[in-house]
Amino acid sequence: MPKAKPSAAKDFIAGGVGGVCTVFAGHPLDTVKVRLQTMPKPLPGQAALFTGTFDCLMQTVTKEGFFGLYKGMAAPITGVAPIFAVCFLGFGIGKRLQQKHEDEVLTYPQLFKAGMLAGVFTTAIITPGERIKCLLQIQQEASVADRKYKGPVDCVRQLYKEGGIRSIYRGTMATFLRDIPATGMYFTSYEWLQRVLTPEGHDRSEMSIGRTLFAGGMAGIANWLVAVPPDVLKSRLQTAPHGTYPNGIRDVIRHIIKDEGVMSLYKGFTPIMLRAFPANAACFLGYEVCLNFLNWSVPWL
């Protein structure tokens, strides 16, 4: 059988499959993360809304049921396949732009640049989904009738009425600041682990499921070590009432550091890290399985 060639189409399809796996595996802890990042600062003498990750998890399940952890999932599920498809497509394009021939092994700085390009590719389509997801996730009322947004479509309608397309895309710059360096780290760390873990004399397509899961999970952790502070800024900006931060992310940074201190930029760190490994392990496993299937079934694609 002739060697299957890398292609944009395969990267796109396999990336979409990996993205769907990510959402199903990681959304509950993503909900916890957003609620911790956006909870109001308690007044003097008042207790915090949540004391930590486990308390937020338990309160959500107790008050809203297990599926309360999956609030806002419709938005990322709807957009996740194209988002991750475009992300892996961008990484593939970034690699091929730097290769003199298709078998050239890129250096780690080159892989990082390819990953940053992937981050640029995804921001335009991920920002609206993130805005809708975060707004739905922070709704904690027990009664459906009391919620401001009835669902993703109603959320989009109200946001557009409030401020047009600019309101739907609020947080674009914060998403750029998060995703460009973090995605570079994401793919670079995964490629490094793939090289380290692939047995000598074997191809990476032969790597075991366990090693693929480990490499993907660790890549997710590396990604979020870079992404947490800008993700906090993004969540605050995207969930704040209209007009709260007239100068955008600059106002968010100033207010957070002044009122809550630098360490508040790491709010949600625990659920992020608890989520990062399984979600991204699932992502890369889905990607690699789908890519191997495509290489076997349609090597000419």
C-alpha positions in Angstrom: 0.0 0.0 0.0 1.5 3.4 -0.9 2.3 5.8 1.9 -0.6 8.1 2.7 0.2 11.7 2.2 -0.7 14.5 4.6 -3.5 16.7 3.4 -5.6 19.7 4.5 -8.8 17.6 4.0 -7.6 14.9 6.4 -6.5 17.5 9.0 -9.8 19.2 8.8 -12.0 16.1 9.2 -9.8 14.5 11.9 -9.6 17.8 13.8 -13.4 18.1 13.8 -13.8 14.6 15.3 -11.2 15.4 18.0 -13.0 18.6 18.9 -16.3 16.8 19.5 -14.5 14.3 21.8 -13.1 17.3 23.7 -16.4 18.9 24.5 -18.1 15.7 25.7 -15.1 14.9 27.9 -14.5 18.3 29.3 -17.6 20.5 29.4 -18.7 19.8 33.0 -15.4 21.1 34.5 -15.5 24.0 31.9 -18.8 25.1 33.5 -17.2 25.0 37.0 -14.2 27.0 35.7 -16.4 29.7 34.2 -18.5 30.0 37.3 -15.4 30.4 39.5 -13.9 32.9 37.2 -17.0 35.1 37.0 -18.4 34.9 40.6 -18.7 38.3 42.2 -16.3 39.4 44.9 -18.0 38.9 48.3 -18.9 42.0 50.3 -17.2 42.4 53.7 -18.6 39.8 56.1 -20.2 37.8 53.3 -19.1 34.3 52.3 -17.9 33.6 48.8 -20.5 32.2 46.4 -18.2 29.1 46.0 -15.4 28.1 48.3 -13.6 26.1 45.5 -13.9 23.6 42.7 -15.5 20.8 44.6 -18.0 23.2 46.3 -19.0 24.7 42.9 -19.4 21.2 41.5 -21.6 20.0 44.3 -23.7 23.2 44.4 -24.3 22.9 40.7 -25.4 19.3 40.9 -27.5 19.8 44.0 -29.4 22.8 42.7 -29.5 22.1 39.0 -29.0 18.4 38.6 -26.1 16.6 36.9 -27.0 18.2 33.5 -26.5 21.6 35.0 -22.8 20.9 34.4 -23.6 20.7 30.7 -25.2 24.2 30.5 -24.1 26.1 27.4 -22.9 22.9 25.7 -25.1 23.5 22.6 -23.0 26.5 21.5 -19.6 24.7 21.6 -21.0 21.5 20.2 -22.5 23.4 17.3 -19.2 25.2 16.6 -16.7 22.7 18.0 -16.3 20.6 14.9 -15.5 23.5 12.6 -13.4 25.2 15.3 -11.1 22.2 15.9 -11.2 21.3 12.2 -9.9 24.8 11.4 -7.4 24.6 14.2 -5.8 21.4 13.0 -6.1 22.6 9.4 -4.2 25.8 10.4 -1.5 23.8 12.1 -1.1 21.6 9.1 -0.9 24.6 6.8 1.6 26.2 9.2 3.8 23.1 9.0 3.6 22.8 5.2 4.4 26.5 4.7 7.7 25.9 6.5 8.7 22.6 4.9 10.9 22.4 1.9 9.6 18.9 1.3 6.8 16.9 2.9 9.1 14.6 4.9 11.1 17.4 6.4 11.1 17.2 10.3 10.4 20.7 11.6 12.2 22.2 14.6 10.3 23.0 17.8 10.3 26.8 17.1 8.8 26.0 13.7 6.1 23.9 15.2 5.4 26.7 17.7 4.9 29.1 14.8 2.6 26.6 13.1 0.6 26.3 16.3 0.3 30.1 16.6 -1.1 30.2 13.1 -3.7 27.7 14.1 -4.7 30.0 17.0 -5.2 32.9 14.6 -7.4 30.7 12.4 -9.7 29.7 15.2 -10.3 33.0 17.0 -12.8 34.4 14.4 -15.2 31.5 14.8 -14.5 30.6 18.5 -15.2 34.0 20.0 -19.1 34.1 19.5 -19.4 30.5 20.8 -17.3 31.3 23.8 -19.4 34.4 24.6 -22.7 32.5 24.4 -21.3 29.5 26.3 -20.0 31.7 29.2 -23.3 33.7 29.5 -25.3 30.5 29.6 -22.9 28.8 32.1 -23.2 31.6 34.7 -27.0 31.4 34.8 -27.6 29.6 38.1 -31.3 30.2 38.8 -33.3 27.2 39.7 -36.3 28.3 37.7 -36.1 28.2 33.9 -38.6 31.1 33.8 -36.2 33.4 35.7 -33.3 33.0 33.4 -32.3 35.9 31.2 -31.4 33.7 28.2 -33.6 30.8 27.3 -30.9 29.1 25.1 -28.2 29.8 22.6 -30.5 31.3 19.9 -32.2 33.6 22.4 -28.8 34.6 23.7 -27.6 35.6 20.2 -30.9 37.5 19.6 -30.5 39.5 22.8 -26.8 40.2 22.3 -27.5 41.5 18.7 -30.3 43.7 20.0 -28.0 45.0 22.7 -25.1 46.0 20.6 -25.1 44.4 17.2 -22.4 42.1 15.9 -19.8 43.8 18.1 -21.7 42.5 21.2 -21.6 39.0 19.8 -17.9 39.2 19.2 -17.0 40.9 22.5 -13.7 39.4 23.7 -12.1 38.9 20.4 -8.8 40.5 21.4 -8.8 38.6 24.7 -9.3 35.4 22.7 -6.4 36.3 20.5 -4.2 36.9 23.6 -5.2 33.5 24.9 -5.2 31.3 21.9 -2.2 32.4 19.8 0.6 31.5 22.3 -1.4 28.8 24.0 -2.1 26.9 20.8 1.6 27.2 19.8 2.4 25.5 23.1 -0.4 23.0 22.6 0.9 21.6 19.4 4.6 21.9 20.2 4.3 19.9 23.4 2.2 17.3 21.7 4.6 16.9 18.8 7.5 16.7 21.3 5.9 14.0 23.3 4.9 12.1 20.2 8.6 12.0 19.2 9.8 11.0 22.7 7.2 8.3 23.1 7.3 6.7 19.7 9.4 3.6 19.9 12.6 3.7 17.9 12.1 2.3 14.4 8.3 2.8 14.5 6.0 5.3 13.0 3.8 7.6 15.2 0.7 6.0 13.6 1.7 2.8 15.5 1.8 4.5 18.9 -0.4 2.8 21.5 -3.7 4.3 22.7 -2.2 4.8 26.2 0.7 6.8 24.9 -1.5 8.9 22.6 -3.8 9.7 25.6 -0.8 10.7 27.7 0.7 12.9 25.0 -2.7 14.6 24.3 -3.5 15.1 28.0 -0.1 16.6 28.8 -0.4 18.9 25.7 -3.7 20.1 27.2 -2.0 20.9 30.5 0.8 22.8 28.7 -1.7 24.8 26.7 -3.6 25.9 29.8 -0.5 26.8 31.8 -0.1 29.6 29.2 -3.8 30.3 28.7 -5.3 30.7 32.2 -4.7 34.4 32.8 -6.0 35.6 29.4 -8.9 33.1 29.8 -9.9 34.8 33.1 -9.8 38.2 31.3 -11.9 36.8 28.5 -14.5 35.3 30.7 -14.9 38.5 32.8 -15.2 40.7 29.7 -17.6 38.4 27.9 -20.0 38.0 30.9 -19.9 41.6 32.2 -23.1 43.7 31.6 -23.0 46.0 28.6 -20.8 49.1 29.3 -19.0 47.7 32.3 -15.6 47.8 30.6 -15.7 50.6 28.0 -12.0 50.2 27.1 -12.2 46.5 26.8 -9.5 44.2 28.1 -7.4 47.1 29.4 -10.2 47.9 31.9 -10.6 44.3 32.9 -6.9 43.9 33.7 -6.9 47.2 35.7 -10.0 46.3 37.7 -9.1 42.7 38.5 -5.6 43.6 39.7 -6.7 46.6 41.7 -9.7 44.9 43.4 -8.7 41.3 43.7 -4.9 41.1 43.2 -2.7 39.4 40.6 -3.5 35.9 41.8 -7.2 36.4 40.8 -5.9 35.9 37.2 -5.6 32.2 38.1 -9.2 31.8 39.2 -10.5 28.5 38.0 -7.0 27.0 37.8 -8.0 23.7 39.6 -11.0 22.8 37.4 -9.0 23.9 34.3 -6.2 21.5 35.1 -8.6 18.7 36.1 -10.3 19.1 32.8 -7.3 19.7 30.6 -5.9 16.2 30.7 -9.0 14.1 29.9 -10.5 16.6 27.5 -7.4 16.9 25.4 -6.4 13.3 25.7 -9.9 12.5 24.2 -9.2 15.2 21.5 -5.9 13.8 20.3 -7.1 10.2 20.5 -10.1 11.1 18.4 -7.9 13.0 16.0 -5.3 10.2 15.6 -7.9 7.4 15.3 -9.8 9.4 12.6 -6.6 10.3 10.8 -5.3 6.7 10.7 -8.7 5.6 9.4 -8.6 8.2 6.7 -5.0 7.2 5.8 -6.1 3.6 5.5 -9.5 4.2 3.7 -8.7 7.1 1.4 -4.9 7.4 1.2 -5.3 9.5 -2.0 -7.4 12.2 -0.3 
